C-alpha cells in the first residue's frame, strides 16, 4: 500500500514537473530554448565556481551528474532537470553501473537511491567512497531506516532527500556545489 502511495506521489510530481516545463517552454522566445545544447553556439571557457548564467552553465562547478535509481521515471525527470541547467547527466539503474561510472571518472555529483535491485545503496556508497572519497554523494530514498541514514552520514553524504522530494531543493543542492557532509534535516521526516 505504501509503495502504491509513493508511486502515485512520484507520478504526480512528474506530471506537475512536465506541466510546469511546458508552460515555461511556451513563455520563452525560440532562441532561448536552444541553450547550451546548440552545437553551433561556441562554448564559453570553463571556470570553476560560476553561478548559473544565461549560457546555462551550472553553478558550483558541477558539470556531470550521475543519477542512480532503478525507477526510469525518476531518472528521466532528474536528468531533464539538470540538463536544462547545462549539466551533463549519466544514468545508472543499479549499484554496479554506478560504481563503474564513478570508476571511469569525471563525476561531479552522485544522486544515489538507497534501494537498488542489485545491492543496497549503502554498499554502493561504500564502493564509491573506496574509489573516490571526494565526490559529493546525495541519497534519495523512500525507505531509509535510521541505521542506514546514520551510516550514510558517517560515509559523508551531502544530503538525504526523502521521496517524493522537492525538485528545486535537489537542484539547488547539487548545482549549488553543496558538498558538506550530513543529512538535510528539511528532507528527512
Secondary structure, 3 states (H helix, E strand, C coil): CHHHHHHHHHHHHHHHHHHHHHHHHHHCCHHHHCHHHCCCCCCCCCCCCCCCCCCCCCHHHCCEEEEECCCHHHHHHHHHHHHCCCCEEEEECCHHHHHHHHHHCCCCEEEEECECCCCEHHHHHHHHHHHCCCCEEEEEECCCCHHHHHHHHHCCCCEEEECCCCHHHHHHHHHCCCCCCCCCCCCCC
